[in-house]
Structure formats: C-alpha cells, structure tokens
Amino acid sequence: MMFFYSDTEKRTFNSAFYAEDYDANHMICKHLENYFFLKFILLKSDDRVEKHHASKELDICERKMNFWKRQSNFCSKQYEKDIEAYRKLYTN
C-alpha cells in the first residue's frame, strides 16, 4: 500500500534539479495536502497496517516540506494561509 510517497524508491541525484527554479510555496502546498490527508488517516483509521504506512509516509512528507521551507523564496505568511485553508478542509 502506498498513499503518496514510496519508502523503497531509490533516491537519485538529478543534476538538472535546482530548487531555486521552483516556487517553494507552490511546491510545499502539494505536500501540505498530503500531510493533512495522512494525519486524517492516522486519526480516523482503524486499520493498523494503514496507520503504520501513513505514519511512515508522514515522515517523508515532513522531510520534503522542511526542504522547501529552507529555500530562499519560501514565504512563511503564504505557508500559514495555506495551512489554514487545508485545516478548514479537513476539520469540516
């Protein structure tokens, strides 16, 4: 089972990838949606295997979000707005 992130996929260095070429907030927003979904699974699921897998993927998701937070074009105000928007989606 895999929701969003594979923990067995081998990471390879892509020399054509430059983080500064990407909008950090746009990229982190993709992971925020995954984050809230995975947290939802952890809170609501009764399946131990599903919860375990969601927990593993949540670690990967948090690592990816932390990467984008360290980029020079990251805007914490936009990040807070995005968090609030997803929080509203997942609490209703």
Beta strands, then each sheet from edge to edge (+ up, - down):
end
